[in-house]
Amino acid sequence: MKLVNYIFVFVIFIYSSSFSESPSSFLTWKENFKKTALKNDISEKTFDIAMANVKFLPNVIKYDRYQPEFYEDTKTYIGKRTSSKKVSKGVNFYKKNFNLINTIEDQYKIEKELLLALMGIETNFGTYVGKMDILSSLATLSYDQRRSEFFTNELLILLKLIENNQIDYKTLYGSWAGAFGYFQFMPSTMKNYAIDFDKNSYIDLKNNKDAYASAANYLSKIGWNDDQPCFYKIDLSPTIPKKYLNVSAKKLHNKKKLKYFRKYIINSDILDKKFDNLEVSLITPDKDIIPDAENLSPAYVVFDNYEIILKWNRSLRFSLAVCTLKDKFNDEL
């Protein structure tokens, strides 16, 4: 591990250890949040039952500050998540759920390879969905100042789902960030896109039927296009103006038609000319994350589908890993 990473780990350790016990201010936050919840049509009964055992989780703050997306180089990050073992496990999962997966692919027009890739990376095909108390995780992140507004809203949505008997609060164990189920849906995604596919009057995102249909519905609604690629790995010319290089996932900027960028792409012969009129972005994901990273390598030209995956998880590397694993499944299925 490089010195910079050691320093970062040390800072995170010091920061998280200062929260080794629930601060009294968290209890004050909880009292104030209850007032907010009641104003947002959450009944006092629901709040008191669902939030009774909610506590501050210092590890959640540590995980939030030290995510793999913040320190692993692209090659390492992708390699860990798209291994031959992962592909083999996905193929076996597909064989066991052949009818369901093909039915959902036909109904929602979302490739089975993409759904397998997302499920594989998110929860290793449902074998690891997380063990964190989601209500406590969301409360901790709402109390914290880094992204308080976002997580406060997610917590309110989750309480409303509990209020409406759409989800059982006793089942809410998942990721440190509050995501739930086989595809790791945040509460707002549950609310807007989750589907009761098996028609049993209950949405169970730890059930293959509801989980797969919900993921396919989400991707369909936010615009996945199976006629377009996700990305191409490219070699950039040193003459490329730096303003065209994206190093952050927050918002990709300075898009141009693919044909415009060809003059800056050394291996442009790998790019299918039928996509020349599509607007694309250029990303160099290691530059602002990895110490001593090269300016122009690794580099990728990314399409609208890549940005669809960014909506799922706003990380340059996550989107690259998903699309890479999808391509590997394309070669196997």
N, C-alpha and C positions, 0 to 999 in steps of 0.2 A: 504494500500500500504506500502511495506517495506521501511525502510530508504534509502536503496540503490536506489530504484526507485524514491523516492522523490528527491534525489540528482541528478539523471539522468535527471528528468524532469526539474529541476531548471537549469542545465547546458544547456539543449536544448533550454529552454526559453531565457536564456541570449544570446546564440549563434544566435538564429533566430531573436531576437529583434534587433540585431546589423545590420540586413539586412532589417529593416522596410521600407527602400526606396531603389529603384534600385541604386546600386553603379555606379558611373561614369565609373568604369572599365568594367562594363557589356556592356556599349555602345562601348567601345574599343574592347571587345571580339566580339561583333556582327559585327563590321567592319572587323576584321580579319577573322571571320568565313565566311563572304561573299566571301572573296578571296579563301578560301578553297572550298566553294560550287561551285564557278565558275570553279575551276580546276577539279572538279568532275562532270563536264557536266551538272550542273544546270544552266539554263539560267538566266541572270540578271533580266529578266521580271518576271519569276517565283519566284525568290528569293524576289524581291521587293514587289510583291503582297502578297505572303504567309507570309513573315516575317515582314510586315509593322507594325502590332500591337503587335508583340512579346515583352514581357517585363519580367523582373526578378520577380519571384514569391517566396518571402521568406518562405511562408508556405510549399512549395515543399521541401525545405531544412529541415524544421522541421519534415515533414512526413518521409523523407528519413532517418533521424537519430533516429526516434522513432517509428519504425514499430512494430506491435504486435508480430512478430516473434522474436523480440529482448527482450521482457520482460514478455510475458504471458507464464505460465507453460503449459505443453502439455495437461493436462486434461482440463484446462480452454479453451485453444485455440480450441481444437477439439470439446468440448461441445458446444461452441457458434456457431460453423459452421455446426453441424450435428444434430441439435435439431429435435424433432418430428414435429415442425411447418415447418421446412425446408423440411423434408421428405414429409409431406402432400402437401405442395405447389408444390414439384417436381412431385408427382403422378398426381396432377391435371393438371400440365403443359403437362405431357406425354399424358394424356387422350385427351387433346385438340389438340395435334400435333402427334397423334398416327401414321398416315400413313407416314409422313415425317421422323420421328425418326426411325421407323422400316425399311424404305427404305434405309436410310443412314447406319444403323447397318448392313444390309445385303450386301450393296455395298462395305463398307470399312472394314468390319469385326472388328468393334470397338463396344463394348457393349454399349447399350443405357444407362445402369446404370452409366457407367463411364462418358459419355457425360453429363448426368443429374447432376452428382456430380460436375463436373467442372463448368458447367454453374451456378449451384446453389451457389457454393462458390464464384465464381468470380463476378457475377452480380445479384444474387438472381433471377435467371431465366429471365434476361433481364430487370428487373424493376429498377436496379440501375447500370448504365454504367459509371457513373462519370460525373462531370461537369467542370473539369479543362480544360483550353485551352492547348491542347496537345503540340502544337508548342512552347508555352511559357514554359511548363513543361520541355520538352526536352532541350530547350535552357538553362534554369536555371541549369539543371543537367549537361549539357555539360560545362557550365561556371564554375561550382563547380569542385573542384579537386578530390573528393573522387572516382568517377567513370567516369571521364571526357571522356576518350577514348571510352568507351562503348556507352555513350549517344550521343557523337558527331557522331559516326557511325550511330546510330539509326536515328538521325535527318537528316543526309544526305540521308539515304534511304527513309525517308518519303518525303523529298523534291523531290526526283527522282520519287516517285509514283505520286506526284502532277504534276510534269513536264510531265509525260506520260499520264495524265488524267485518272489514275486508281483510284484516290480518290479525292474527293472534299475537299479542305482545309477548306471550311466554315463549314463542318460537324465535324471537328476534336475536339470533346470534350470527355474526358474520365478520366482516372485515373491520379493521381499526377505523376506517373512514366512514363506516355506516352503511356499507353496501351489503346486499343480501341475496342469497340464492345461488343457483348454479351459474348464472351470468352476472352476478354481482350488481344488481340494480340498486341505485339510490332511490330514496322514497319518491322523489318527483318523477323518476322514470317508472316506478311501480304505478303511480297514480295515472300517468298519461298513456302508458303503453302496455301494461300487464294484461294478460288475457286468460280467462277461464276456458281453456281449450277443451278440457274433458267434460265441461258442462255439469260440474258437481256443485255449483254455487259457491265455490271457494277457489281463490287464486293461490296456488301453492308453487312458489318459485324454487322449491327444492324437489319438484316433481318434473320429470323429463317432459311430459306433455305440455304443461303450462309454461315451463321455463323456456322450452324451445320455441313455442309459438309466440311467446312474449318477446323474445329476442328478435325473431324474424319480423314481427310486427313493428318493433322499434326501428330496425334498420330500413324497412320498407317506407315507413312514414317520414324518416328524416332524409331519404333521398338516395340510398345506395343504388347504383346503376351497374348491372352485371355485364353491360356492353363496353365498359371502360376499365382500364387498368387502375392499379393503386399507385404504383411508383416504378421507376427504373433507377437502378444504381448507375451513376455516371462518373466520368472523369472530366473535371472542369479545367478549362484553359485559365492560365494566370491573368488573362486579359478581362475576365468577367468583372464588371463593376460590383464592388462590395455591397452596394445598396440592394442588389437582387438576392442576397444570401440571407435566408431565415435561420436564426439560431434559437428562436423561442417558439413555443407552441401556442402562445396566447392568441396571436392573430397573424396568419401568413400574409405578407405584404408584397407589393410590387409584382403582381402576377402579369404574365404575358402569354401570348399564344406560343405553343411549343415550337413552332417554326422560327419564332424570333430568337429563341435561346440556342438553336442548333449551332450557330457560329461560335458559341462558347463551350460546346460539349465535344470533347475530343473523340469520344466513341459514339457519336450521334447516329452511326449506322445501325445501332441496336434499337433505335426508336422507330416504331411503326409510323409511317407517314400518314396513315389514316387518322392519326390523332393530332396532326399538325395544327389544326384550327381550335383545339381545346386550350383553354386558359390553364396554365400550370404555375407552380411555384418551385423554387429551388431551396433545398434545405441542407445545411451543414451542421448536423446535430451535436457534434462534439466540441465545437469551437468555444462556446462560453461555459462549458461544464467541465471538460477534462483539461487539467493542467498541461501546457505545452502541446496541445492539439494543433494539428495543421489547419491552416485557414480553409483549404479547399477539399479536404479529404477526412472522412468519407463524405460524399455528396450524393444527393438524390433529386430527381425531378418528380414531383408529386402531383396527383390529379385530384379531382373532386372527391373520389371515393376515399382517398387518404384522409381528407378533412372530415368525412363522415365518421371515420374511426376516431378522429380527434374529439368529436362530440361525445363519444363513448368514454374516452379517457384522454384528457388533454396533455398528452406526452408524445413528443416526436418519436421516441424509441418504441413506445407501446404500439403505435400505429404501424411502424416498420415491422415489428415482431409479428403482429397479427397478420399482416399481408404476406410476410415471408412464410409463416406456417400455412396459410391458406394455399400458397403456391405449391408447397410440399405435398399437401393433401391432394391437390389437382393431379399430381404425378402418381399418386397411389390409388385413387378411387376411380 
